[in-house]
Amino acid sequence: MLLVLAVKVLVLGGCMLPIAFGVLGTGILFAGYNLAVSRNPEENENLFNSTLMGFALMETFIFLSFVVGYVIYAM
């Protein structure tokens, strides 16, 4: 039983990796947005929409990681 608990804790630790990389990706995404807007201000609206779609995709994987971690820990 102790081995099962140890594996569950390790899996939860592994589920935190997408969160860490999601935060890193969000920073890179919005840094790229700022750079693109500074170079081409006329395309501000299109760039912002594309940036938000990328952000939503990253957040989907982060929330999915929370769900997987909870399901594995609850079993």
ZIKA-V666889 format. One record per pair of residues at least 6 apart in sequence whose C-alpha atoms are under 7 Angstrom apart, sorted by the first residue. I is the first residue (numbers start at 1). J is the second residue. Records with the same first field share a line. If there is no record, write none. Layout:
I=J, J
This chain:
8=72, 73
12=69
15=65, 69
18=62, 65
19=62
22=58, 62
26=55
29=51
33=47, 51
37=44
